[in-house]
Amino acid sequence: MKITEIETLTRGKLAVVLVRTDDGLEGIGQTAPYEAATTVSVLHSMVAPMFVSRDPWDAEALVDACLRTHYKFPSSFLHRALAGVETALWDIMGKAAGRPVCQLLGGHARTSVPMYASSMSRAITPEDEAERLGRLIGEQGFRAVKIRVGEAMGRDGDAAPGRTERIITHLRDALGPDVDLSADANGGYSVPRAIRVGRMLEEHGYFHFEEPCPFTDLEATAQVTAALDIAVSGGEQDFSLPQFGRMIAMRAVDIVQPDIGYIGGVSRARKVAVLAEAAGIPCTPHCANDSLLRVFTLHLAAAMPACVHPQEWSIETTPWTQDVYGPLPEVRDGEVPVPTEPGWGVELLPSFARTADRALTRA
């Protein structure tokens, strides 16, 4: 089996990747979202030429060779583009084997994957946030939720005066003691402020505290982790495997969160999950929207023993992720069934293909 062509379909912030082979198989992948046009340019100039005419079953070796060839350009855009091609190869391999991708990754470590309802909004009031999360708990059975605190990369700022203190307290009071609450700071705090917020989260029985300090300052996050009893998580922005190795070895975090789109694909995210398992650290892959990355992350979480906690399920509806693929995974009683169809188990909707901008690399 050989790869004959790699096509991208770009619509706004989203780029889907189609990889085709000489025996008629087609795999569906996706780059990390945002700045999709730049990512697609990198994909066709630097990534696709290294994959055409090659065997898709050599996916992991091809990923490694691509990164070594472009060693002078260890950028986020290269890894985002690489993820688009690599995820399509997993779909091809699954279809060729007649197996879901999660089985190729190691098998079904669980029969269903528990999810937490993940808010992406800092514009919402504490009262409105509690109302919508409470409604979703009732409708879909979530047993865990996550809110946003502080201001992303905000140097101890807040989305509104006093919002962090109010939302931490109000959510616990409104949702009661039986819901696991977590909070995401998106790198917004200095070490002292992060520790103060973390102690407030501890006081109100929160489950984990995500990315308290800027991801570029691993030592700062490690200081916060050492000072707090609440679990600290991080890693979503990182794409360097050695960085994840350092993160785990120095116990900079208690929960590690690779993002399939940012790190360069499923095989590299799987390596992080294996490192975490060996170190006794849970892995909760980052997945902040309902694009195809939700499907990829579901397969990874279904297969990896380290993915023991509820996984991230964005509750936001974003226009740019709508009407792309189907069938859509659904949360029932707080969990999503493990996929059983070959490959990713989804198909691209014709309406998306008709409205997207196309680019093609052929062998």
VOPAGU-2260 file (C-alpha; in pm, 1 decimal, decimal comma):
REM VOPAGU-2260
SITE   aa  ch    i         X         Y         Z
SITE  MET   A    0       0,0       0,0       0,0
SITE  LYS   A    1     134,1     341,2     -97,9
SITE  ILE   A    2      12,4     696,0     -37,8
SITE  THR   A    3     -80,2     855,8    -369,8
SITE  GLU   A    4    -210,2    1196,5    -265,8
SITE  ILE   A    5    -274,4    1423,8      30,5
SITE  GLU   A    6    -554,9    1678,2       6,4
SITE  THR   A    7    -650,7    1954,9     248,8
SITE  LEU   A    8    -996,5    2106,5     284,2
SITE  THR   A    9    -980,0    2438,9     467,7
SITE  ARG   A   10   -1277,1    2633,2     599,8
SITE  GLY   A   11   -1204,8    2921,6     830,4
SITE  LYS   A   12   -1018,3    2802,7    1140,8
SITE  LEU   A   13   -1039,6    2435,0    1043,2
SITE  ALA   A   14    -839,2    2218,7     802,7
SITE  VAL   A   15    -936,1    1857,9     732,1
SITE  VAL   A   16    -679,7    1629,5     567,5
SITE  LEU   A   17    -763,5    1345,6     327,3
SITE  VAL   A   18    -493,3    1088,9     252,4
SITE  ARG   A   19    -554,0     842,4     -32,7
SITE  THR   A   20    -372,1     521,1    -121,5
SITE  ASP   A   21    -315,7     319,1    -435,9
SITE  ASP   A   22    -560,9      51,8    -323,0
SITE  GLY   A   23    -849,7     295,5    -291,1
SITE  LEU   A   24    -851,3     368,0      81,0
SITE  GLU   A   25    -905,9     721,4     207,9
SITE  GLY   A   26    -819,4     837,8     557,8
SITE  ILE   A   27    -962,0    1141,6     734,8
SITE  GLY   A   28    -740,2    1357,0     955,8
SITE  GLN   A   29    -733,8    1710,4    1087,0
SITE  THR   A   30    -471,0    1966,7    1177,4
SITE  ALA   A   31    -490,5    2157,2    1504,8
SITE  PRO   A   32    -744,8    2437,5    1461,8
SITE  TYR   A   33    -676,1    2811,8    1432,3
SITE  GLU   A   34    -447,0    2974,9    1176,2
SITE  ALA   A   35    -547,2    2692,6     943,5
SITE  ALA   A   36    -427,2    2861,5     623,8
SITE  THR   A   37     -72,5    2892,7     758,1
SITE  THR   A   38     -79,5    2535,5     884,0
SITE  VAL   A   39    -194,5    2408,8     543,5
SITE  SER   A   40      86,6    2596,8     371,2
SITE  VAL   A   41     338,6    2427,0     599,5
SITE  LEU   A   42     167,6    2092,0     543,6
SITE  HIS   A   43     198,0    2099,5     166,6
SITE  SER   A   44     548,8    2245,8     156,9
SITE  MET   A   45     719,9    2057,2     440,4
SITE  VAL   A   46     511,2    1758,1     548,6
SITE  ALA   A   47     316,8    1607,2     258,4
SITE  PRO   A   48     621,7    1557,3      30,5
SITE  MET   A   49     773,2    1328,3     293,7
SITE  PHE   A   50     464,1    1105,9     307,3
SITE  VAL   A   51     353,4    1060,2     -55,1
SITE  SER   A   52     469,8     734,8    -215,8
SITE  ARG   A   53     528,2     588,5     131,9
SITE  ASP   A   54     349,5     308,5     317,3
SITE  PRO   A   55      89,6     443,6     564,4
SITE  TRP   A   56     170,0     155,5     799,8
SITE  ASP   A   57     505,2     325,9     859,3
SITE  ALA   A   58     326,2     622,9    1016,1
SITE  GLU   A   59     533,6     654,0    1332,3
SITE  ALA   A   60     865,0     619,9    1148,9
SITE  LEU   A   61     752,9     875,5     889,4
SITE  VAL   A   62     658,4    1121,4    1162,1
SITE  ASP   A   63     999,3    1079,3    1321,8
SITE  ALA   A   64    1178,1    1120,6     988,7
SITE  CYS   A   65     981,0    1437,8     910,5
SITE  LEU   A   66    1073,2    1599,7    1240,6
SITE  ARG   A   67    1439,1    1501,0    1209,4
SITE  THR   A   68    1456,2    1637,1     853,7
SITE  HIS   A   69    1310,6    1969,8     963,6
SITE  TYR   A   70    1512,6    1987,7    1283,5
SITE  LYS   A   71    1588,8    2356,2    1222,1
SITE  PHE   A   72    1215,7    2435,3    1236,6
SITE  PRO   A   73    1080,0    2280,0    1559,9
SITE  SER   A   74     769,4    2495,3    1543,2
SITE  SER   A   75     409,9    2464,4    1652,4
SITE  PHE   A   76     297,4    2501,5    1289,7
SITE  LEU   A   77     508,1    2203,4    1178,5
SITE  HIS   A   78     357,9    1983,9    1449,0
SITE  ARG   A   79       4,4    2109,1    1377,5
SITE  ALA   A   80      46,5    2021,6    1010,1
SITE  LEU   A   81     203,6    1687,2    1092,3
SITE  ALA   A   82     -95,1    1597,1    1309,2
SITE  GLY   A   83    -326,4    1643,9    1012,5
SITE  VAL   A   84    -146,8    1386,4     798,5
SITE  GLU   A   85     -69,0    1146,2    1082,8
SITE  THR   A   86    -428,9    1125,2    1206,5
SITE  ALA   A   87    -544,8    1044,2     852,0
SITE  LEU   A   88    -294,8     756,2     840,4
SITE  TRP   A   89    -447,1     603,3    1153,3
SITE  ASP   A   90    -786,8     610,6     982,6
SITE  ILE   A   91    -638,2     427,6     683,0
SITE  MET   A   92    -473,0     166,1     902,6
SITE  GLY   A   93    -793,0     107,6    1096,7
SITE  LYS   A   94    -997,5      69,9     778,4
SITE  ALA   A   95    -741,1    -165,7     626,0
SITE  ALA   A   96    -743,0    -381,9     939,7
SITE  GLY   A   97   -1118,1    -362,4     988,8
SITE  ARG   A   98   -1056,5    -236,1    1344,7
SITE  PRO   A   99   -1118,6      88,8    1534,9
SITE  VAL   A  100    -806,7     296,8    1589,9
SITE  CYS   A  101    -825,9     245,1    1966,1
SITE  GLN   A  102    -762,8    -126,2    1914,5
SITE  LEU   A  103    -455,4     -51,1    1705,4
SITE  LEU   A  104    -330,1     173,2    1985,5
SITE  GLY   A  105    -341,5    -106,3    2240,3
SITE  GLY   A  106    -698,1    -229,5    2270,7
SITE  HIS   A  107    -994,1    -133,7    2483,5
SITE  ALA   A  108    -864,6     -33,8    2825,5
SITE  ARG   A  109   -1223,8      60,4    2910,7
SITE  THR   A  110   -1567,7       0,0    2760,8
SITE  SER   A  111   -1673,1     363,0    2785,6
SITE  VAL   A  112   -1490,4     688,8    2851,8
SITE  PRO   A  113   -1618,0     918,8    3129,9
SITE  MET   A  114   -1622,0    1287,9    3040,4
SITE  TYR   A  115   -1618,7    1616,7    3226,6
SITE  ALA   A  116   -1815,2    1917,0    3099,4
SITE  SER   A  117   -1552,1    2175,5    3006,6
SITE  SER   A  118   -1643,1    2544,6    2990,9
SITE  MET   A  119   -1431,2    2759,3    2759,4
SITE  SER   A  120   -1579,9    3092,2    2864,1
SITE  ARG   A  121   -1454,7    3370,4    3087,9
SITE  ALA   A  122   -1725,1    3610,3    2966,3
SITE  ILE   A  123   -2001,5    3420,1    3145,9
SITE  THR   A  124   -2110,4    3522,3    3495,7
SITE  PRO   A  125   -2074,5    3276,3    3785,5
SITE  GLU   A  126   -2452,2    3255,4    3810,3
SITE  ASP   A  127   -2503,2    3177,1    3441,8
SITE  GLU   A  128   -2214,5    2929,4    3444,8
SITE  ALA   A  129   -2366,0    2741,8    3737,6
SITE  GLU   A  130   -2705,1    2735,5    3565,8
SITE  ARG   A  131   -2581,5    2589,9    3236,8
SITE  LEU   A  132   -2347,2    2338,5    3399,8
SITE  GLY   A  133   -2624,5    2226,6    3633,5
SITE  ARG   A  134   -2854,0    2181,5    3334,5
SITE  LEU   A  135   -2594,4    1967,9    3152,6
SITE  ILE   A  136   -2539,1    1755,8    3462,0
SITE  GLY   A  137   -2911,0    1684,8    3464,5
SITE  GLU   A  138   -2942,6    1624,3    3089,4
SITE  GLN   A  139   -2624,4    1427,9    3015,3
SITE  GLY   A  140   -2521,8    1290,6    3352,0
SITE  PHE   A  141   -2183,9    1462,6    3387,1
SITE  ARG   A  142   -2025,6    1391,9    3723,2
SITE  ALA   A  143   -1740,1    1637,8    3673,2
SITE  VAL   A  144   -1708,8    1988,8    3527,9
SITE  LYS   A  145   -1438,1    2250,9    3470,2
SITE  ILE   A  146   -1456,6    2630,4    3480,0
SITE  ARG   A  147   -1221,5    2912,3    3376,2
SITE  VAL   A  148   -1053,0    3136,6    3630,4
SITE  GLY   A  149    -819,0    3433,2    3596,7
SITE  GLU   A  150    -727,8    3563,9    3252,5
SITE  ALA   A  151    -534,5    3361,3    2995,4
SITE  MET   A  152    -164,5    3450,0    3011,8
SITE  GLY   A  153    -292,3    3746,0    3212,2
SITE  ARG   A  154     -15,8    3830,7    3461,7
SITE  ASP   A  155    -247,4    3785,1    3759,9
SITE  GLY   A  156    -537,2    3957,6    3586,7
SITE  ASP   A  157    -900,5    3853,8    3596,8
SITE  ALA   A  158   -1172,9    3849,1    3333,6
SITE  ALA   A  159   -1377,6    4076,4    3561,2
SITE  PRO   A  160   -1298,3    4226,3    3902,2
SITE  GLY   A  161   -1328,3    3956,2    4167,5
SITE  ARG   A  162   -1466,4    3696,9    3923,6
SITE  THR   A  163   -1223,3    3421,2    4023,0
SITE  GLU   A  164   -1314,3    3433,6    4391,2
SITE  ARG   A  165   -1686,1    3456,2    4318,3
SITE  ILE   A  166   -1703,2    3173,2    4066,1
SITE  ILE   A  167   -1498,0    2929,7    4274,4
SITE  THR   A  168   -1731,6    2974,6    4571,0
SITE  HIS   A  169   -2056,7    3001,6    4376,7
SITE  LEU   A  170   -2004,3    2689,8    4165,2
SITE  ARG   A  171   -1944,4    2472,2    4469,2
SITE  ASP   A  172   -2248,5    2615,4    4648,6
SITE  ALA   A  173   -2470,0    2581,9    4340,8
SITE  LEU   A  174   -2364,9    2233,9    4224,4
SITE  GLY   A  175   -2320,3    2073,6    4564,0
SITE  PRO   A  176   -2059,7    1834,9    4706,0
SITE  ASP   A  177   -2110,7    1540,8    4469,8
SITE  VAL   A  178   -1975,4    1703,8    4149,6
SITE  ASP   A  179   -1600,1    1703,5    4083,4
SITE  LEU   A  180   -1512,0    2066,4    4008,2
SITE  SER   A  181   -1190,8    2174,4    3837,9
SITE  ALA   A  182   -1051,1    2512,2    3729,5
SITE  ASP   A  183    -834,2    2620,2    3435,2
SITE  ALA   A  184    -617,3    2933,3    3456,9
SITE  ASN   A  185    -462,6    2906,0    3106,9
SITE  GLY   A  186    -125,5    3019,3    3237,7
SITE  GLY   A  187    -264,4    3336,1    3392,2
SITE  TYR   A  188     -87,5    3349,0    3726,4
SITE  SER   A  189     245,4    3414,4    3889,2
SITE  VAL   A  190     357,3    3157,4    4145,4
SITE  PRO   A  191     228,7    3346,8    4455,0
SITE  ARG   A  192    -110,6    3424,1    4301,9
SITE  ALA   A  193    -143,3    3066,9    4168,6
SITE  ILE   A  194     -78,6    2927,1    4515,0
SITE  ARG   A  195    -338,6    3158,1    4670,8
SITE  VAL   A  196    -599,3    3058,0    4410,8
SITE  GLY   A  197    -500,3    2692,1    4448,0
SITE  ARG   A  198    -558,6    2705,1    4822,8
SITE  MET   A  199    -900,2    2854,6    4762,2
SITE  LEU   A  200    -975,9    2567,0    4526,7
SITE  GLU   A  201    -859,7    2321,4    4793,0
SITE  GLU   A  202   -1082,3    2486,7    5051,1
SITE  HIS   A  203   -1385,1    2432,4    4825,8
SITE  GLY   A  204   -1297,3    2073,6    4736,4
SITE  TYR   A  205   -1195,5    2117,8    4372,3
SITE  PHE   A  206   -1046,4    1819,4    4188,1
SITE  HIS   A  207    -767,5    1971,5    3976,5
SITE  PHE   A  208    -609,0    2305,9    3889,1
SITE  GLU   A  209    -505,1    2334,2    3523,9
SITE  GLU   A  210    -213,2    2535,3    3384,4
SITE  PRO   A  211    -177,6    2778,4    3677,2
SITE  CYS   A  212     137,7    2944,3    3534,1
SITE  PRO   A  213     254,9    3017,8    3178,6
SITE  PHE   A  214     339,6    2688,8    3006,4
SITE  THR   A  215     676,7    2829,4    2902,2
SITE  ASP   A  216     784,9    2841,8    3269,5
SITE  LEU   A  217     789,2    2478,5    3376,7
SITE  GLU   A  218     976,5    2559,4    3696,6
SITE  ALA   A  219     702,2    2799,7    3806,6
SITE  THR   A  220     437,9    2531,0    3759,5
SITE  ALA   A  221     654,7    2287,2    3955,1
SITE  GLN   A  222     668,7    2531,2    4246,5
SITE  VAL   A  223     290,0    2556,0    4251,0
SITE  THR   A  224     250,6    2178,2    4230,4
SITE  ALA   A  225     488,7    2128,3    4524,0
SITE  ALA   A  226     304,6    2385,7    4736,3
SITE  LEU   A  227     -49,7    2254,3    4684,4
SITE  ASP   A  228    -243,4    1941,6    4775,0
SITE  ILE   A  229    -485,5    1982,8    4482,4
SITE  ALA   A  230    -369,3    1806,1    4164,4
SITE  VAL   A  231    -205,5    2045,2    3916,7
SITE  SER   A  232    -227,1    1967,1    3545,7
SITE  GLY   A  233     -55,4    2096,2    3231,9
SITE  GLY   A  234     107,9    2016,4    2900,5
SITE  GLU   A  235    -158,0    2108,8    2644,7
SITE  GLN   A  236      59,0    2365,5    2466,0
SITE  ASP   A  237     376,6    2157,2    2452,7
SITE  PHE   A  238     490,5    1960,3    2148,5
SITE  SER   A  239     842,2    1850,6    2251,9
SITE  LEU   A  240     870,0    1494,8    2381,8
SITE  PRO   A  241    1182,4    1582,7    2584,8
SITE  GLN   A  242     981,6    1863,5    2747,1
SITE  PHE   A  243     714,9    1613,2    2848,0
SITE  GLY   A  244     991,2    1387,8    2977,3
SITE  ARG   A  245    1122,0    1669,5    3196,8
SITE  MET   A  246     771,2    1762,4    3306,3
SITE  ILE   A  247     703,6    1410,5    3426,5
SITE  ALA   A  248    1048,1    1342,4    3573,4
SITE  MET   A  249    1050,9    1660,1    3785,2
SITE  ARG   A  250     685,7    1613,5    3887,6
SITE  ALA   A  251     602,1    1957,2    3753,1
SITE  VAL   A  252     241,6    1838,1    3718,7
SITE  ASP   A  253      20,5    1574,1    3877,1
SITE  ILE   A  254    -182,0    1519,0    3557,0
SITE  VAL   A  255     -29,6    1545,0    3209,0
SITE  GLN   A  256    -237,2    1681,7    2917,9
SITE  PRO   A  257     -94,8    1635,1    2566,6
SITE  ASP   A  258    -304,1    1766,5    2278,1
SITE  ILE   A  259    -308,2    1541,0    1969,8
SITE  GLY   A  260    -327,5    1838,9    1734,2
SITE  TYR   A  261     -49,5    2037,9    1899,4
SITE  ILE   A  262     198,3    1756,9    1967,4
SITE  GLY   A  263     202,8    1620,1    1611,7
SITE  GLY   A  264     -47,7    1336,0    1611,0
SITE  VAL   A  265    -172,3    1028,9    1791,5
SITE  SER   A  266     152,6     831,8    1803,2
SITE  ARG   A  267     334,7    1113,4    1982,9
SITE  ALA   A  268      46,4    1174,5    2224,8
SITE  ARG   A  269      44,0     801,0    2294,5
SITE  LYS   A  270     412,8     817,7    2389,1
SITE  VAL   A  271     331,2    1080,8    2649,4
SITE  ALA   A  272      53,1     862,3    2788,7
SITE  VAL   A  273     297,2     571,1    2817,5
SITE  LEU   A  274     555,0     791,8    2991,8
SITE  ALA   A  275     283,2     903,2    3232,0
SITE  GLU   A  276     175,0     546,2    3300,5
SITE  ALA   A  277     532,5     441,9    3379,6
SITE  ALA   A  278     563,4     733,0    3623,0
SITE  GLY   A  279     226,4     670,9    3786,2
SITE  ILE   A  280      83,0     999,8    3659,8
SITE  PRO   A  281    -267,1    1015,4    3505,6
SITE  CYS   A  282    -300,5    1137,6    3146,1
SITE  THR   A  283    -598,1    1352,2    3045,3
SITE  PRO   A  284    -543,7    1466,1    2684,8
SITE  HIS   A  285    -643,6    1821,9    2607,9
SITE  CYS   A  286    -939,3    1858,0    2368,6
SITE  ALA   A  287   -1099,2    2201,1    2370,3
SITE  ASN   A  288   -1354,5    2179,2    2086,6
SITE  ASP   A  289   -1592,2    1941,9    1908,5
SITE  SER   A  290   -1395,4    1908,3    1585,0
SITE  LEU   A  291   -1251,6    1576,6    1466,1
SITE  LEU   A  292    -994,9    1609,6    1744,2
SITE  ARG   A  293   -1273,3    1503,1    1980,5
SITE  VAL   A  294   -1295,9    1170,7    1795,3
SITE  PHE   A  295    -917,9    1120,9    1788,7
SITE  THR   A  296    -892,1    1193,5    2162,0
SITE  LEU   A  297   -1176,4     954,5    2240,4
SITE  HIS   A  298    -989,3     668,0    2073,0
SITE  LEU   A  299    -667,0     753,0    2257,3
SITE  ALA   A  300    -841,9     773,1    2595,3
SITE  ALA   A  301   -1021,2     444,6    2528,9
SITE  ALA   A  302    -690,2     263,7    2475,5
SITE  MET   A  303    -447,2     417,9    2723,7
SITE  PRO   A  304    -437,6     274,1    3077,3
SITE  ALA   A  305    -311,9     610,7    3210,1
SITE  CYS   A  306    -635,0     787,7    3104,4
SITE  VAL   A  307    -809,0     700,7    3430,5
SITE  HIS   A  308    -987,9    1029,6    3501,5
SITE  PRO   A  309   -1284,5    1182,8    3316,9
SITE  GLN   A  310   -1169,0    1329,3    2986,7
SITE  GLU   A  311   -1235,5    1676,8    2847,9
SITE  TRP   A  312   -1564,8    1743,8    2667,7
SITE  SER   A  313   -1613,7    2102,6    2549,8
SITE  ILE   A  314   -1965,2    2231,8    2612,2
SITE  GLU   A  315   -1929,4    2522,5    2369,8
SITE  THR   A  316   -2088,8    2533,8    2025,0
SITE  THR   A  317   -1845,3    2689,5    1777,8
SITE  PRO   A  318   -1972,0    2777,5    1428,8
SITE  TRP   A  319   -1649,7    2667,7    1256,5
SITE  THR   A  320   -1676,3    2308,1    1386,7
SITE  GLN   A  321   -2035,1    2251,4    1277,1
SITE  ASP   A  322   -2142,0    2025,6     987,9
SITE  VAL   A  323   -1799,1    1874,5     931,9
SITE  TYR   A  324   -1837,6    1503,0    1009,7
SITE  GLY   A  325   -2074,0    1240,1    1141,6
SITE  PRO   A  326   -2189,6    1054,7    1334,4
SITE  LEU   A  327   -2111,2    1279,5    1629,3
SITE  PRO   A  328   -2015,7    1112,6    1958,5
SITE  GLU   A  329   -2265,5    1174,0    2238,2
SITE  VAL   A  330   -2241,2    1180,0    2617,0
SITE  ARG   A  331   -2486,8     953,5    2795,7
SITE  ASP   A  332   -2486,2     919,4    3174,5
SITE  GLY   A  333   -2161,0    1114,7    3177,5
SITE  GLU   A  334   -1977,8     875,4    2944,1
SITE  VAL   A  335   -1918,3     808,3    2574,4
SITE  PRO   A  336   -1916,4     447,6    2444,8
SITE  VAL   A  337   -1584,5     321,6    2309,6
SITE  PRO   A  338   -1581,3     333,1    1925,9
SITE  THR   A  339   -1618,7      -0,5    1746,7
SITE  GLU   A  340   -1628,6      90,5    1374,9
SITE  PRO   A  341   -1312,8      61,5    1160,1
SITE  GLY   A  342   -1076,5     358,5    1161,4
SITE  TRP   A  343   -1213,7     664,9    1333,1
SITE  GLY   A  344   -1566,3     546,8    1262,6
SITE  VAL   A  345   -1679,2     877,6    1111,0
SITE  GLU   A  346   -1730,4    1019,8     762,6
SITE  LEU   A  347   -1678,7    1367,2     622,3
SITE  LEU   A  348   -2003,2    1543,9     531,9
SITE  PRO   A  349   -2033,2    1630,7     160,5
SITE  SER   A  350   -2155,1    1980,5     248,8
SITE  PHE   A  351   -1823,8    2056,3     424,0
SITE  ALA   A  352   -1622,0    1933,3     127,0
SITE  ARG   A  353   -1822,1    2151,9    -110,9
SITE  THR   A  354   -1761,6    2471,3      86,3
SITE  ALA   A  355   -1392,3    2421,8     170,9
SITE  ASP   A  356   -1085,3    2550,5      -8,2
SITE  ARG   A  357    -883,9    2262,9    -156,0
SITE  ALA   A  358    -513,1    2202,2    -201,3
SITE  LEU   A  359    -345,8    1882,4    -320,9
SITE  THR   A  360      -6,7    1714,1    -309,4
SITE  ARG   A  361      36,5    1412,7    -537,9
SITE  ALA   A  362     308,1    1150,1    -560,1
